[in-house]
Amino acid sequence: MDHSKHSRNTSTDKKDSGDTGGSVLNGHFDGMVTRAPGGTGRSSAAPAAEPGSRVAAAGVMESWRDERTRSVEDNEMSLPSLAAAYTTILRGLGEDPQRQGLLKTPWRAATAMQFFTKGYQEKIIDVLNDAIFDEDHDEMVIVKDIDMFSMCEHHLVPIFGRVHIGYLPNKRVLGLSKLARIVEIYSRRLQVQERLTKQIAVAITEALQPTGVGVVIEATHMCMVMRGVQKMNSKTVTSTMLGVFREDPKTRDEFLTLIRS
């Protein structure tokens, strides 16, 4: 991504009016998540919604189940072809893949790329599991300085930085480590920072239906440092504000002040 800027993603969904129609964000249906009987934090099963109809909790959770696009078995099957592709790249660069230092490089590189993109193997529903709890807490929850590593989808080089997350609970809270796990799932993919920011915010919103969510990412893009404009100290800052974080300047300012403290 060849730019350095501060951009704010805003949602045009009518959250406050209860409009949970057939829009799709984050690969998930933008619907209301409700807890199943027994307080496990999981939704109850329901038939898939018709196109354009209101999507209930089960529709959201079903979309999370369908989100995984790669399995461990897929990794094993695709590893030889990935390694062969890296061999071709080495030859295209003018190197000899048979020299001692490069003999195992294609396999190492293929395995590393599978790890860098392991987020495709994971689903939010698996991460949340039973980590949504009923709690009468109505003050802001913030987890900041979450380390993030990703891959620029335009150049296949690293993006790294920090993620700050805040939300205002609505009778439910999420286990704190799960916020970091959500970051890990979406960052370990081919990404652009703007989309990554919004995906994290929307996933938290869908899971908890809080009063509001704020996500800020500060990151360095190696495609700007190692190539192109080669600006060593540039950082890209993106934010997504949903619910009261977007609508109430005081809430937003409190969040931004706390993550900078």
C-alpha positions, 0 to 999 in steps of 0.5 A: 500500500503506497501511502501514509495517511490517517483514514477513518472508516465509517459504517453506513449501516443503521445500527441504532434503528435495528436495521440488520438487513442483508448487508455483509461486512467482514465476510459476516452478515451484519445481524444481531447476535443473541446468546443461546439458552444457558448463557454459553455465548453461542447462538442457536441454530436456525435456517439460513436467511433468504436474500434481502431478509433480516438476518438473525443471530444464527445467520451471523454465526453460520457465516463465521462457520463458513469463513474458514478458507484453508485447512491443515490438510490444504496446507499439506496438499499445496506445499509441494506446488508452493515450493515449486513456485518459489523454485521458479521465482529463484530461477527468475531472479537469476539464482541457481536453486540447486546451490547449497544455500538455496536447496531447501529455500523453496520449502522453507519459504512455502512453509513460512508463507503458510504461517504468515497467512494462517488466519485463513485457517481460523474462524472467529466462532472457534476463537470466541468459543465460551469467552462471552460473559454476561456482565453488568459493566457499562464503562469503556474496555480498552486493550492497546498496543496489541502487536500485529503482523500482516502481509501487504496484498499488493506486494507480499511484503510485511506490515507490522505495528500495533492495534488499539481496541476499545468498546463500550459493553452492553451487558456482555464482555469478551475475554480480553485475550480474545481481542488479541486473537481476533487481531491475529486471525484477520492480520495473518492474511493478505491485507490492506490496513483499512480493511483489517481495521474495519474487519476487527471492529465489525467482528467485535460488534457482531459478537457482542452488540456493544454500545460502540467499538473503536479500533485504531491501527498504527503500522509500518509498511515495508512496501514503503520502506524497502521499495517505492518511496523508501520512507523509513519513518513513515507510519500509516494510521487507520481507524474505525469507529462504530456506534457511540464511538462514531456518534459521540465526540466525547466518547471518541475523544476519551478512547483516543486519549486513553490509547495515547496515554 
